Amino acid sequence: MKVLGIDLAGSERRNSGVAYLEDGKLTCFVLHKDEEILELSKGFSHIFIDAPLSLPKGRANLQERGPHFRACDLMLRERGIRFFPVSLGPMRLLTERGIRLKTVMEGWGKVVYEVFPGAFYDVMGVGRKDKKAILELYRRLGFNLEDRRYTKDEIDAIACLLTGIMFLEGRAELLEGEDGAIIIPKAI
């Protein structure tokens, strides 16, 4: 089973981080274009994306007014995990892009899930912006990181990958409602 983590940006002009394991070696880098992301995704069976991949129940699109929160968003809130609603300004582009890419990937038979690095960091007890602590956590979890500077997008893509691996190993939970789902790790 080949797993890909994607920290998706709302626009092709911004960095989208990607991360995967190949022969036990962590590979991560940034991409920009939908075509690049889709081409890479062809080599993976399970894809874990940091982007909203569904709309709230009762909302047909993001241009018209409607509910702001999905059931899985409310489950995050109940756990004290902060997030931006799918209808918030910049989140609209990210949501539309995520849904569009998910639709294509699923059409190819890929299994696609929504994940959230912020929830990963919260559950693991590290600050969301504390790069040093996050990289140390990755090392403690067994990742052999290259001696180089990692972008925030790459670091978040690794969190997406780790959340996906933990889910496939039964060490993460699926917060699911009738209008979408998001995976977060169980505390270790």
Wavefront OBJ file of the C-alpha trace (Angstrom):
o trace
v 0.000 0.000 0.000
v 1.517 3.313 -1.088
v 0.567 6.372 0.967
v 0.870 10.046 -0.008
v 0.442 13.075 2.262
v -0.460 16.423 0.690
v -0.513 19.834 2.367
v -2.619 21.502 -0.315
v -2.467 25.233 -0.968
v -5.560 27.139 -2.053
v -3.827 28.377 -5.193
v -1.381 26.988 -7.736
v 0.768 30.077 -7.081
v 1.528 28.843 -3.551
v 3.503 25.817 -2.382
v 1.720 22.521 -1.818
v 3.850 20.133 0.223
v 3.910 16.425 -0.576
v 5.428 13.574 1.437
v 5.742 9.816 1.046
v 7.903 6.870 1.995
v 9.832 4.983 -0.656
v 11.791 1.928 0.456
v 11.541 3.249 4.010
v 13.043 6.622 3.057
v 11.059 9.797 3.583
v 10.714 11.977 0.501
v 9.127 15.413 0.626
v 9.101 18.464 -1.609
v 6.736 21.130 -2.936
v 4.584 21.247 -6.055
v 2.322 23.952 -7.430
v 0.098 22.901 -10.333
v -2.909 20.592 -10.118
v -1.436 18.581 -12.990
v 1.779 17.977 -11.007
v -0.142 16.854 -7.934
v -2.434 14.605 -9.957
v 0.476 13.060 -11.868
v 2.295 12.262 -8.608
v -0.870 10.844 -7.026
v -1.164 8.203 -9.744
v 1.561 6.179 -8.003
v -0.286 5.934 -4.664
v -3.272 3.965 -3.406
v -4.141 6.090 -0.347
v -3.949 9.878 -0.341
v -4.318 12.042 2.767
v -4.971 15.713 2.024
v -4.922 18.767 4.279
v -7.896 20.565 2.751
v -11.639 20.438 3.302
v -12.937 17.764 0.933
v -16.674 18.319 1.371
v -19.238 21.048 1.987
v -21.515 21.417 5.017
v -24.919 19.732 4.736
v -27.396 22.137 3.185
v -24.748 24.045 1.256
v -24.707 23.461 -2.512
v -21.631 25.596 -3.172
v -19.411 28.231 -1.605
v -20.783 31.162 -3.573
v -24.204 31.100 -1.933
v -24.934 31.576 1.754
v -25.386 28.487 3.859
v -24.107 26.545 6.852
v -20.457 27.107 7.762
v -19.640 23.901 9.655
v -19.726 20.213 8.846
v -20.422 17.592 11.503
v -16.707 16.623 11.533
v -15.792 20.297 12.104
v -18.027 20.354 15.172
v -16.380 17.151 16.416
v -12.982 18.885 16.131
v -14.361 21.842 18.075
v -15.667 19.500 20.812
v -12.095 18.225 21.225
v -10.786 21.774 21.550
v -9.051 21.708 18.167
v -9.064 25.097 16.427
v -9.695 25.324 12.677
v -11.002 27.662 9.998
v -14.496 26.988 8.582
v -14.725 25.983 4.907
v -16.671 29.165 4.129
v -14.035 31.592 5.432
v -12.540 33.772 2.646
v -9.247 32.033 1.716
v -10.605 28.630 2.766
v -13.118 28.771 -0.074
v -10.407 28.414 -2.729
v -8.740 25.621 -0.774
v -12.052 23.791 -0.340
v -12.918 24.070 -4.032
v -9.451 22.885 -5.070
v -9.493 20.003 -2.591
v -12.909 18.785 -3.729
v -11.859 19.061 -7.384
v -8.639 17.041 -6.879
v -10.382 14.460 -4.692
v -13.014 13.898 -7.403
v -10.348 13.211 -10.033
v -8.303 10.953 -7.742
v -11.332 8.925 -6.665
v -12.273 8.583 -10.329
v -8.936 6.793 -10.746
v -9.797 4.435 -7.884
v -7.662 6.170 -5.250
v -8.767 6.239 -1.606
v -8.743 9.887 -0.502
v -9.139 11.204 3.043
v -9.124 14.621 4.665
v -6.578 15.213 7.416
v -5.499 18.258 9.410
v -1.886 18.852 10.532
v -3.085 21.305 13.200
v -5.019 18.468 14.853
v -1.975 16.186 14.514
v 0.234 18.711 16.329
v -2.398 19.391 18.998
v -2.881 15.678 19.742
v 0.887 15.098 19.792
v 1.402 18.009 22.178
v 3.647 20.195 20.009
v 3.072 23.802 18.997
v 1.669 24.206 15.497
v 4.357 26.729 14.560
v 7.252 25.188 16.512
v 9.280 23.726 13.620
v 12.057 22.502 15.891
v 9.673 20.577 18.176
v 7.773 19.147 15.203
v 10.944 17.902 13.507
v 12.115 16.397 16.812
v 8.738 14.619 17.113
v 9.209 13.180 13.613
v 12.647 11.905 14.603
v 11.217 10.311 17.784
v 8.572 8.623 15.622
v 11.337 7.027 13.573
v 11.684 9.285 10.557
v 15.236 9.712 9.350
v 15.149 13.338 8.233
v 17.673 14.844 5.855
v 19.963 17.504 7.261
v 18.348 20.442 5.465
v 15.793 23.194 5.980
v 12.222 22.035 5.558
v 9.462 24.378 4.455
v 6.307 24.608 6.562
v 4.479 23.019 3.619
v 6.807 19.993 3.686
v 6.523 19.711 7.468
v 2.724 19.759 7.231
v 2.795 17.208 4.393
v 4.755 14.871 6.687
v 1.996 15.332 9.310
v -0.555 14.378 6.640
v 1.475 11.288 5.759
v 1.913 10.285 9.411
v -1.789 10.745 10.124
v -2.556 8.501 7.155
v -0.098 5.818 8.234
v -1.472 5.923 11.781
v -5.015 5.581 10.434
v -4.113 2.557 8.336
v -2.467 1.017 11.415
v -5.560 1.666 13.574
v -3.884 4.452 15.558
v -6.088 7.316 14.335
v -9.790 7.984 14.357
v -12.222 8.976 11.659
v -14.458 11.852 12.743
v -17.360 11.267 10.393
v -20.692 12.932 9.822
v -23.178 12.783 6.996
v -21.445 15.696 5.251
v -17.807 14.671 5.471
v -15.039 13.155 7.545
v -11.612 14.047 8.865
v -8.931 11.814 10.362
v -6.997 12.744 13.492
v -4.445 10.623 15.352
v -5.173 9.007 18.672
v -2.971 10.285 21.482
v 0.194 8.206 21.945
l 1 2 3 4 5 6 7 8 9 10 11 12 13 14 15 16 17 18 19 20 21 22 23 24 25 26 27 28 29 30 31 32 33 34 35 36 37 38 39 40 41 42 43 44 45 46 47 48 49 50 51 52 53 54 55 56 57 58 59 60 61 62 63 64 65 66 67 68 69 70 71 72 73 74 75 76 77 78 79 80 81 82 83 84 85 86 87 88 89 90 91 92 93 94 95 96 97 98 99 100 101 102 103 104 105 106 107 108 109 110 111 112 113 114 115 116 117 118 119 120 121 122 123 124 125 126 127 128 129 130 131 132 133 134 135 136 137 138 139 140 141 142 143 144 145 146 147 148 149 150 151 152 153 154 155 156 157 158 159 160 161 162 163 164 165 166 167 168 169 170 171 172 173 174 175 176 177 178 179 180 181 182 183 184 185 186 187 188
